[in-house]
Amino acid sequence: MQLRLAHKALALLISACLAPQLHAQSAAPTSIPATRDLPYPGTIALEVDATDLDHRVFQVRQRLPVSAGPLTLLFPRWMPGTHGPTGSIERLAGLQIRTPDHQTVDWQRDGGDPFAFHLVVPPGVQQLELEFQYLSPLESRAGRVVMTHDLLNLQWNTVLLYPAGHSSANIQVQASVKLPKGWQQASALQVQSESDAGIAFAPVSLDKLVDSPLFAGAHMRRVALDPAGSARSVTLNIVADSPEQLQASEEQLQAHRNMVQQADRLFGARHFERYNFLLALSERLSGIGLEHHESSENGVRPGYFKDWAKRAGPRDLLPHEFVHSWNGKFRRPQDLLTPTFNEPMRTSLLWLYEGQTQFWGRMLAARSGLVTVEQAHDSLAQSAAALEHRAGRTWRNLQDTTSEPTLDPKKIPKEWSSWQRGRDYYEEASMVWLEADSLIREHSAGQRSLDDFAKLFFGMEDGRVQPLPYTFDDIVATLNQVQPYDWTGFLRTRLDSHAAGAPLQGLERSGWRLAYADKPSEFSRAAEGETRADDFAYSLGLTLEKDGKIDAVLWGSPAYTAGLSPTVQLVAVNGRAYKAERLGEAISANTDGKSPLSLLLKDGEFYRTVSVDYRGGLRYPRLERIPGTAERLDTGPLAARAN
């Protein structure tokens, strides 16, 4: 009898101990609360320890002001700049949630949304303490490398959870970061204090925090791109694998200052308190080009300054991301302005957001001297040739490519990219805007241009930082303000057409056309070296790695018709081991049709030989003047602007 009573008492004790946990589980929310336009009470403290360089792990602690009851925490999923669901929730690990007196609070992941965590705050608890890790990729095949032994790129959206039910603009966060000893950092955030415990930044909205990433490193250089004392200044912050990579000539730095001046002349206003270029020169940190309102993340190979004369390709990156401060961040498509980072974005206007930014980035690079006019021509020729060979245009129009950030947020390599298409709202839309510029110049007898659109559309309300949304009708109205024309019909035709050819009319109206030569330009050769590829795209229709592994095959090209694909390796050309030079010589030798190419292919364990009777010779894109036409390119959008 006494034993039964003891067992009963023990059962009651266990039940009493488990009751709060069972209640918490039963009371946990089962859906994500709707967003309300109400301030979140209190300020979230976010502490990031970024000193574990060996494991490349970010240790995170958060202190979250709360009240008792159901709570849902979100990990950012839909990211501005990438325009899609690119949040890496799979790299969040070790999540523990506790009360200030160290009681564990259980959480449950949402059954339909893995980016949401449900829990119940116990009665009387006013703060929760969160701990977890962000396991950054150790090598590029696993994702973008953001931490090395010499530098790091901290994107705040990867190291935080935030409460559902409030817009991100209404949530205040005070962030701090602990860096390896002796490292410096740069970001758009204001430093409030520095100590051995880390760098504390002034509190900002969650919106601004996520829009203000940080670059840090053992080797850093800061270069003012504005005259001393300028209001709303612009600074170039450079981090590198080694200190010698930070060296740049005065001429190179002056070109970057010119770029800032040319942007001022184009837009006539600044929409930031101050702007920080974050530029990483690294073999180990993965490359990036990502816009933010008051900064940009830019990652290129170490030869950016050292190989200036040989490699012009990366030098339109900074102008492109700088333009985004006006186009995309200040003026933002209405359907991209979502209240939180977990509500789907709509991308219908990326042909202006990215397409016109691509246009202005290329033009500012030339206007400032970051690239020569000849290099700008070669860049345009490369773009035009690639677009002209987009077979997929016949089934997928330009407007549909704006859905690509949602269709393929992780940018998985496409095996048949010329047929599938991808983010063509960059380059093809850039060609559309070149055509718009040429139409304005033509119809206004040279009195107006797309520059006037830029100043009207992006240059309003000097000093305003808050985003100003726009719609398709706003774009058309401003174009008509510059030059009356059927802009609705023009844009819808270019966006919705399934015509086979690329929109190269802007080049032709500017007095130039796409042509081909039997030798690549210096610009093309440098690009081949950068990508480590052998380029026969516009002859046989393929590009290859240096060992003969086929990298890409153009849909419908001679290589495609012969049965080649990116799964095979070209072992030999006409009985001799593959070398790019040998393939080029064989292509040139068959212009009369007397020496068809015999290609030995390796496909896994199988070998086969195919014959290709291609007679067009080697073809590398370039621009050539159209005789008897007015020149509107070099004297137009590529020409530097005076004050």
SEDO-773147 format. One line per field, with one value per residue (C-alpha): residue number from 1; x, y, z. Coordinates in nm, 3 decimals. Layout:
nr c(NUM;...)
east c(X;...)
north c(Y;...)
up c(Z;...)
This chain:
nr c(1;2;3;4;5;6;7;8;9;10;11;12;13;14;15;16;17;18;19;20;21;22;23;24;25;26;27;28;29;30;31;32;33;34;35;36;37;38;39;40;41;42;43;44;45;46;47;48;49;50;51;52;53;54;55;56;57;58;59;60;61;62;63;64;65;66;67;68;69;70;71;72;73;74;75;76;77;78;79;80;81;82;83;84;85;86;87;88;89;90;91;92;93;94;95;96;97;98;99;100;101;102;103;104;105;106;107;108;109;110;111;112;113;114;115;116;117;118;119;120;121;122;123;124;125;126;127;128;129;130;131;132;133;134;135;136;137;138;139;140;141;142;143;144;145;146;147;148;149;150;151;152;153;154;155;156;157;158;159;160;161;162;163;164;165;166;167;168;169;170;171;172;173;174;175;176;177;178;179;180;181;182;183;184;185;186;187;188;189;190;191;192;193;194;195;196;197;198;199;200;201;202;203;204;205;206;207;208;209;210;211;212;213;214;215;216;217;218;219;220;221;222;223;224;225;226;227;228;229;230;231;232;233;234;235;236;237;238;239;240;241;242;243;244;245;246;247;248;249;250;251;252;253;254;255;256;257;258;259;260;261;262;263;264;265;266;267;268;269;270;271;272;273;274;275;276;277;278;279;280;281;282;283;284;285;286;287;288;289;290;291;292;293;294;295;296;297;298;299;300;301;302;303;304;305;306;307;308;309;310;311;312;313;314;315;316;317;318;319;320;321;322;323;324;325;326;327;328;329;330;331;332;333;334;335;336;337;338;339;340;341;342;343;344;345;346;347;348;349;350;351;352;353;354;355;356;357;358;359;360;361;362;363;364;365;366;367;368;369;370;371;372;373;374;375;376;377;378;379;380;381;382;383;384;385;386;387;388;389;390;391;392;393;394;395;396;397;398;399;400;401;402;403;404;405;406;407;408;409;410;411;412;413;414;415;416;417;418;419;420;421;422;423;424;425;426;427;428;429;430;431;432;433;434;435;436;437;438;439;440;441;442;443;444;445;446;447;448;449;450;451;452;453;454;455;456;457;458;459;460;461;462;463;464;465;466;467;468;469;470;471;472;473;474;475;476;477;478;479;480;481;482;483;484;485;486;487;488;489;490;491;492;493;494;495;496;497;498;499;500;501;502;503;504;505;506;507;508;509;510;511;512;513;514;515;516;517;518;519;520;521;522;523;524;525;526;527;528;529;530;531;532;533;534;535;536;537;538;539;540;541;542;543;544;545;546;547;548;549;550;551;552;553;554;555;556;557;558;559;560;561;562;563;564;565;566;567;568;569;570;571;572;573;574;575;576;577;578;579;580;581;582;583;584;585;586;587;588;589;590;591;592;593;594;595;596;597;598;599;600;601;602;603;604;605;606;607;608;609;610;611;612;613;614;615;616;617;618;619;620;621;622;623;624;625;626;627;628;629;630;631;632;633;634;635;636;637;638;639;640;641;642;643)
east c(0.000;0.276;0.462;0.153;0.115;0.482;0.443;0.133;0.313;0.606;0.369;0.200;0.541;0.652;0.320;0.359;0.711;0.607;0.286;0.444;0.629;0.320;0.117;0.380;0.369;-0.009;-0.027;0.246;0.118;0.042;0.051;0.271;0.115;0.016;0.238;0.108;0.236;0.321;0.660;0.807;0.849;1.212;1.541;1.684;2.049;2.250;2.604;2.815;3.149;3.339;3.673;3.650;3.849;3.954;3.598;3.450;3.165;2.982;2.866;2.545;2.371;2.049;1.854;1.495;1.244;0.920;0.592;0.430;0.243;0.284;0.580;0.706;1.064;1.170;1.499;1.521;1.425;1.346;1.647;1.663;1.930;1.902;1.527;1.444;1.422;1.799;1.813;2.033;1.832;2.015;2.328;2.164;2.256;2.254;1.952;1.889;1.630;1.639;1.496;1.729;1.730;1.850;1.523;1.502;1.211;1.121;1.061;0.890;0.964;0.660;0.525;0.497;0.773;1.115;1.221;0.970;1.008;0.710;0.738;0.554;0.709;0.648;0.447;0.648;0.934;1.026;1.339;1.458;1.820;1.897;2.215;2.301;2.570;2.585;2.801;2.949;3.071;3.420;3.469;3.299;3.132;2.920;2.825;2.971;3.283;3.243;3.525;3.895;4.203;4.252;3.907;3.535;3.201;2.929;2.575;2.350;2.054;2.250;2.297;1.962;1.608;1.335;0.976;0.692;0.397;0.591;0.735;1.114;1.116;0.945;1.196;1.500;1.826;2.156;2.426;2.781;3.060;3.379;3.653;3.993;4.256;4.398;4.129;3.949;3.594;3.383;3.007;2.729;2.661;2.772;3.020;2.900;3.186;3.487;3.641;3.805;3.453;3.386;3.249;2.904;2.698;2.426;2.073;1.899;1.589;1.608;1.564;1.875;2.079;2.021;2.099;2.434;2.671;3.024;3.363;3.658;4.014;4.369;4.464;4.245;4.279;4.031;4.027;3.809;3.639;3.504;3.695;3.767;3.471;3.209;2.860;2.723;3.072;3.173;3.456;3.628;3.711;3.946;4.029;4.268;4.442;4.776;4.887;5.060;4.727;4.604;4.847;4.684;4.816;4.684;4.551;4.349;4.207;4.127;3.917;3.707;3.673;3.567;3.300;3.148;3.159;2.995;2.718;2.655;2.631;2.397;2.152;2.196;2.119;2.239;2.006;2.238;2.387;2.724;2.822;3.080;3.212;3.316;3.573;3.745;4.045;4.076;4.145;3.973;3.673;3.405;3.323;3.012;2.835;2.539;2.377;2.268;2.134;2.443;2.704;2.775;2.946;3.203;3.437;3.690;4.016;4.338;4.460;4.198;4.469;4.779;4.643;4.470;4.605;4.506;4.174;3.899;3.610;3.549;3.571;3.206;3.110;3.147;2.965;2.682;2.637;2.672;2.392;2.172;2.173;1.947;1.793;1.663;1.723;1.591;1.354;1.225;0.962;0.636;0.612;0.956;0.869;0.765;0.719;0.936;1.210;0.975;0.705;0.745;0.874;0.739;1.002;0.811;1.015;1.367;1.417;1.440;1.589;1.871;1.852;1.895;2.150;2.349;2.325;2.439;2.708;2.868;2.835;2.973;3.271;3.353;3.271;3.502;3.796;3.759;3.750;3.845;3.590;3.739;3.690;3.333;3.278;3.415;3.194;2.888;2.990;3.024;2.683;2.520;2.666;2.556;2.202;2.189;2.250;1.973;1.766;1.532;1.390;1.147;0.966;1.059;1.033;1.234;0.951;0.939;1.309;1.228;1.085;1.432;1.522;1.226;1.267;1.638;1.733;2.060;2.176;2.223;2.431;2.216;2.324;2.144;2.154;2.103;1.773;1.659;1.759;1.838;1.877;1.862;1.685;2.038;2.202;1.904;1.720;2.040;2.020;1.656;1.763;2.036;1.764;1.549;1.842;1.895;1.524;1.521;1.832;1.691;1.345;1.478;1.743;2.013;1.870;1.771;1.876;1.827;2.039;1.736;1.523;1.782;1.782;1.402;1.334;1.618;1.734;1.424;1.419;1.792;1.890;1.589;1.690;1.348;1.257;1.024;0.830;0.737;0.520;0.528;0.306;0.553;0.833;0.625;0.512;0.870;0.987;0.708;0.811;1.156;1.037;0.678;0.660;0.463;0.675;0.412;0.407;0.787;0.847;0.575;0.702;1.058;0.945;0.681;0.821;0.926;1.120;1.436;1.686;1.823;1.713;2.019;1.840;1.988;2.337;2.235;2.059;2.379;2.577;2.722;2.647;2.754;3.019;3.271;3.647;3.870;4.069;3.943;3.986;4.216;3.902;3.788;4.127;4.136;3.787;3.899;4.190;3.960;3.717;3.991;3.787;3.850;3.585;3.447;3.090;3.021;3.186;3.127;2.897;3.084;3.320;3.566;3.781;4.154;4.155;3.890;3.593;3.299;3.160;2.867;2.704;2.476;2.136;2.105;2.475;2.699;2.834;2.482;2.376;2.682;2.570;2.808;2.690;2.837;2.867;3.150;3.520;3.686;3.991;4.132;4.092;4.168;4.356;4.570;4.526;4.299;4.450;4.264;4.512;4.456;4.080;4.113;4.342;4.104;3.808;4.002;4.114;3.759;3.622;3.620;3.453;3.744;3.857;3.560;3.652;3.694;3.639;3.712;3.480;3.494;3.157;3.218;3.367;3.261;3.449;3.302;3.411;3.191;3.242;3.150;3.142;3.139;3.264;3.214;3.566;3.656;3.417;3.476;3.236;3.324;3.148;3.191;3.072;2.784;2.902;2.705;2.526;2.537;2.762;2.557;2.743;3.089;2.953;2.639;2.602;2.973;3.089;3.191;2.970;3.102;2.970)
north c(0.000;0.245;0.149;0.227;0.562;0.641;0.556;0.774;1.064;1.028;1.027;1.343;1.509;1.417;1.538;1.868;1.912;1.835;2.037;2.372;2.203;2.016;2.335;2.522;2.263;2.262;2.642;2.697;2.884;2.671;2.953;3.253;3.578;3.837;4.145;4.455;4.810;4.840;4.897;4.596;4.683;4.719;4.672;4.335;4.284;4.085;3.973;3.794;3.633;3.607;3.490;3.117;3.129;2.764;2.631;2.936;2.937;3.252;3.223;3.418;3.542;3.742;3.903;3.951;4.160;3.959;3.920;3.598;3.393;3.253;3.379;3.297;3.369;3.397;3.345;3.583;3.405;3.656;3.879;4.223;4.240;3.870;3.923;3.570;3.310;3.283;3.261;2.972;2.827;2.496;2.661;2.762;2.509;2.460;2.677;2.711;2.946;3.021;3.259;3.488;3.232;2.964;2.775;2.615;2.720;2.454;2.550;2.378;2.440;2.534;2.236;2.427;2.689;2.572;2.935;2.980;2.865;2.856;2.876;2.999;3.257;3.145;3.370;3.651;3.627;3.960;3.856;3.552;3.463;3.287;3.107;2.940;2.912;3.005;2.738;2.924;2.718;2.573;2.559;2.704;2.382;2.400;2.764;3.110;3.125;3.428;3.368;3.297;3.338;3.690;3.839;3.791;3.914;3.928;3.946;4.014;3.825;3.501;3.551;3.656;3.552;3.813;3.815;3.759;3.994;4.320;4.485;4.479;4.859;4.857;4.629;4.792;4.600;4.687;4.472;4.407;4.195;4.051;4.028;3.859;4.069;4.348;4.328;4.634;4.654;4.865;4.893;5.150;5.122;5.385;5.256;5.340;5.194;4.962;4.740;4.401;4.255;4.379;4.663;4.791;4.969;5.226;5.079;5.068;4.914;4.550;4.675;4.890;4.629;4.365;4.632;4.710;4.411;4.419;4.344;4.292;4.177;4.179;4.397;4.699;5.029;5.318;5.566;5.878;5.917;6.263;6.582;6.616;6.748;6.651;6.595;6.243;6.119;5.814;5.584;5.287;5.024;4.753;4.425;4.169;3.839;4.018;4.380;4.415;4.359;4.689;4.888;5.105;5.385;5.737;5.703;5.396;5.564;5.877;5.667;5.560;5.923;6.011;5.742;5.906;6.246;6.108;5.951;6.290;6.451;6.178;6.176;6.523;6.401;6.163;5.943;5.825;5.968;5.830;5.548;5.273;5.053;4.721;4.566;4.232;4.125;3.755;3.411;3.248;3.464;3.400;3.676;3.886;4.188;4.287;4.624;4.804;5.154;5.298;5.037;4.748;4.412;4.361;4.063;4.016;3.834;3.986;4.127;4.405;4.674;4.473;4.347;4.673;4.684;4.324;4.268;4.524;4.283;4.337;4.716;4.781;4.602;4.899;5.142;4.889;4.846;5.222;5.295;5.064;5.316;5.520;5.247;4.968;5.107;5.466;5.415;5.063;4.863;4.864;4.486;4.442;4.650;4.381;4.452;4.161;3.931;3.634;3.756;3.674;3.942;4.012;4.075;4.201;4.524;4.384;4.491;4.847;4.766;4.550;4.623;4.998;4.959;4.731;5.001;5.283;5.071;5.008;5.373;5.512;5.277;5.430;5.788;5.771;5.599;5.274;5.119;5.260;5.325;5.035;4.804;4.926;4.841;4.491;4.443;4.547;4.315;4.020;4.091;4.137;3.812;3.612;3.751;3.693;3.323;3.288;3.022;3.012;3.352;3.174;3.016;3.236;3.613;3.875;3.951;3.587;3.589;3.829;3.524;3.364;3.469;3.265;2.979;2.937;3.129;2.939;2.996;2.628;2.602;2.542;2.268;2.429;2.794;2.933;2.743;2.766;3.133;3.287;3.635;3.804;4.101;4.229;4.229;4.208;4.480;4.686;4.664;4.774;5.082;5.156;5.151;5.383;5.623;5.619;5.681;5.979;6.125;6.067;6.213;6.510;6.592;6.523;6.758;6.491;6.139;5.870;6.089;6.316;6.020;5.926;6.276;6.299;5.947;5.891;6.242;6.375;6.476;6.516;6.376;6.151;5.800;5.644;5.430;5.583;5.308;5.305;5.114;5.044;5.349;5.571;5.459;5.532;5.871;5.983;5.863;6.065;6.364;6.337;6.259;6.188;5.843;5.519;5.397;5.152;4.983;4.994;4.837;4.574;4.470;4.431;4.254;4.021;3.934;3.584;3.707;3.508;3.794;4.000;4.365;4.521;4.813;5.049;4.969;5.022;5.352;5.457;5.387;5.047;4.681;4.341;4.179;3.897;3.866;3.559;3.664;3.752;4.104;4.176;4.208;3.860;3.704;3.849;3.711;3.365;3.381;3.493;3.205;2.960;2.859;2.811;3.001;2.867;2.975;3.162;2.913;2.553;2.667;2.548;2.656;2.419;2.400;2.383;2.003;1.970;1.919;2.081;2.362;2.478;2.401;2.647;2.502;2.434;2.505;2.279;2.124;2.056;1.904;1.674;1.539;1.725;1.819;1.951;1.593;1.495;1.569;1.651;1.423;1.470;1.681;1.511;1.236;1.460;1.542;1.837;2.181;2.504;2.598;2.270;2.307;2.663;2.553;2.272;2.512;2.752;2.470;2.367;2.690;2.523;2.207;1.982;1.904;1.825;1.808;1.464;1.492;1.211;1.238;1.072;1.026;0.848;0.510;0.539;0.689;0.794;0.992;1.251;1.447;1.816;1.984;2.343;2.595;2.936;2.979;3.129;3.399;3.642;3.932;4.296;4.619;4.786;5.122;5.133;5.353;5.670;5.674;5.921;5.819;5.828;5.582;5.726;6.080;5.974;5.743;5.652;6.014;6.169;6.452;6.793;6.987)
up c(0.000;0.095;-0.229;-0.441;-0.267;-0.330;-0.700;-0.720;-0.553;-0.793;-1.092;-0.969;-0.921;-1.274;-1.413;-1.231;-1.366;-1.723;-1.718;-1.823;-2.110;-2.226;-2.201;-2.398;-2.672;-2.690;-2.687;-2.949;-3.255;-3.557;-3.813;-3.879;-3.753;-4.011;-4.034;-3.858;-3.895;-3.526;-3.360;-3.188;-2.818;-2.718;-2.899;-2.998;-2.903;-3.158;-3.075;-3.337;-3.262;-3.593;-3.453;-3.530;-3.852;-3.831;-3.850;-4.028;-3.780;-3.667;-3.303;-3.243;-2.929;-2.925;-2.644;-2.742;-2.542;-2.522;-2.338;-2.224;-2.481;-2.833;-3.038;-3.388;-3.490;-3.854;-4.033;-4.334;-4.655;-4.934;-4.978;-5.145;-5.413;-5.494;-5.546;-5.438;-5.159;-5.108;-4.729;-4.609;-4.321;-4.364;-4.220;-3.893;-3.622;-3.246;-3.174;-2.801;-2.648;-2.275;-2.019;-1.821;-1.536;-1.782;-1.829;-2.170;-2.390;-2.644;-3.005;-3.296;-3.661;-3.868;-4.061;-4.388;-4.360;-4.238;-4.188;-3.900;-3.538;-3.299;-2.920;-2.612;-2.378;-2.017;-1.783;-1.629;-1.878;-2.042;-2.231;-2.421;-2.488;-2.814;-2.908;-3.238;-3.503;-3.867;-4.034;-4.328;-4.628;-4.601;-4.978;-5.282;-5.394;-5.076;-5.123;-5.112;-4.892;-4.661;-4.409;-4.458;-4.240;-4.378;-4.434;-4.395;-4.524;-4.258;-4.393;-4.096;-4.243;-4.197;-3.821;-3.681;-3.601;-3.575;-3.440;-3.685;-3.690;-3.731;-4.039;-4.047;-4.056;-3.714;-3.541;-3.379;-3.347;-3.183;-3.339;-3.232;-3.373;-3.231;-3.492;-3.485;-3.310;-3.526;-3.794;-3.929;-4.060;-4.296;-4.335;-4.361;-3.987;-3.736;-3.478;-3.129;-2.927;-2.952;-2.686;-2.642;-2.638;-2.988;-3.198;-3.105;-3.370;-3.317;-3.310;-3.648;-3.796;-3.903;-4.261;-4.240;-4.055;-4.323;-4.584;-4.418;-4.452;-4.319;-4.474;-4.241;-4.270;-4.149;-4.448;-4.524;-4.702;-4.713;-5.001;-5.002;-5.339;-5.257;-5.170;-4.798;-4.603;-4.862;-4.729;-4.782;-4.865;-5.069;-4.955;-5.117;-4.852;-4.979;-4.805;-4.952;-4.897;-4.856;-4.805;-5.143;-5.319;-5.173;-5.385;-5.651;-5.868;-5.842;-6.196;-6.098;-5.789;-5.990;-6.227;-5.926;-5.817;-6.172;-6.154;-5.847;-6.019;-6.332;-6.124;-5.962;-6.306;-6.428;-6.137;-5.990;-5.637;-5.367;-5.166;-4.890;-4.573;-4.680;-4.915;-4.863;-5.142;-4.984;-5.218;-5.151;-5.359;-5.289;-5.429;-5.132;-5.043;-5.301;-5.547;-5.515;-5.655;-5.436;-5.398;-5.084;-5.032;-4.865;-4.952;-5.187;-5.159;-5.433;-5.458;-5.739;-5.796;-5.656;-5.989;-5.995;-5.963;-6.051;-6.386;-6.476;-6.831;-6.906;-6.731;-6.779;-6.725;-6.351;-6.370;-6.445;-6.121;-5.886;-6.119;-6.153;-5.778;-5.718;-5.965;-5.760;-5.478;-5.707;-5.921;-5.701;-5.355;-5.366;-5.659;-5.600;-5.788;-5.597;-5.613;-5.453;-5.146;-4.899;-4.527;-4.407;-4.533;-4.534;-4.768;-5.140;-5.372;-5.719;-5.983;-6.286;-6.320;-6.302;-6.664;-6.527;-6.186;-6.326;-6.699;-6.680;-6.402;-6.633;-6.900;-6.670;-6.504;-6.843;-6.947;-6.620;-6.645;-6.984;-6.886;-6.585;-6.752;-6.558;-6.906;-7.244;-7.516;-7.712;-7.413;-7.380;-7.747;-7.691;-7.387;-7.588;-7.872;-7.634;-7.488;-7.828;-7.963;-7.660;-7.687;-8.064;-7.997;-7.734;-7.908;-7.607;-7.699;-7.932;-7.637;-7.339;-7.369;-7.181;-6.939;-6.831;-6.741;-6.455;-6.274;-6.268;-5.909;-5.785;-6.033;-5.962;-5.645;-5.593;-5.953;-6.031;-6.352;-6.658;-6.896;-7.192;-7.092;-7.444;-7.466;-7.105;-7.072;-6.737;-6.594;-6.935;-6.778;-6.721;-7.064;-7.298;-7.110;-7.124;-7.503;-7.486;-7.290;-7.543;-7.807;-7.596;-7.568;-7.946;-8.009;-7.773;-7.936;-8.285;-8.218;-8.024;-8.285;-8.027;-7.766;-7.514;-7.415;-7.153;-6.923;-6.895;-6.788;-6.522;-6.375;-6.369;-6.246;-5.999;-5.916;-5.743;-5.375;-5.318;-4.979;-4.938;-4.830;-4.780;-5.085;-5.342;-5.523;-5.891;-6.137;-6.511;-6.569;-6.381;-6.614;-6.924;-6.793;-6.729;-7.070;-7.228;-7.023;-7.180;-7.533;-7.646;-7.806;-7.785;-7.496;-7.375;-7.714;-7.741;-7.401;-7.429;-7.772;-7.644;-7.326;-7.470;-7.813;-7.916;-8.217;-8.282;-8.298;-8.012;-7.979;-8.139;-8.303;-8.044;-8.164;-8.524;-8.452;-8.278;-8.594;-8.504;-8.570;-8.446;-8.663;-8.628;-8.677;-8.694;-8.388;-8.039;-7.906;-7.613;-7.402;-7.509;-7.449;-7.100;-7.037;-7.150;-6.908;-6.626;-6.680;-6.783;-7.087;-7.459;-7.651;-7.980;-7.902;-8.226;-8.462;-8.353;-8.074;-7.765;-7.491;-7.328;-7.019;-7.077;-7.054;-7.325;-7.092;-7.266;-7.055;-7.270;-7.604;-7.782;-7.866;-8.240;-8.310;-8.525;-8.205;-8.081;-8.414;-8.400;-8.063;-7.830;-7.482;-7.156;-7.029;-7.264;-7.305;-7.636;-7.637;-7.986;-8.300;-8.632;-8.451;-8.229;-7.859;-7.792;-7.766;-7.828;-8.098;-8.283;-8.277;-8.406;-8.688;-8.784;-8.795;-9.017;-9.247;-9.336;-9.478;-9.821;-9.690;-9.781;-9.425;-9.196;-8.830;-8.676;-8.301;-8.054;-7.754;-7.414;-7.243;-6.914;-7.005;-7.369;-7.664;-7.995;-8.298;-8.468;-8.788;-8.805;-9.144;-9.020;-9.280;-9.117;-8.982;-8.647;-8.526;-8.241;-8.181;-8.233;-8.323;-8.659;-8.784;-9.028;-9.315;-9.378;-9.043;-8.757;-8.468;-8.145;-7.920;-7.854;-7.864;-7.677;-7.376;-7.362;-7.355;-7.022;-6.898;-6.802;-6.504)
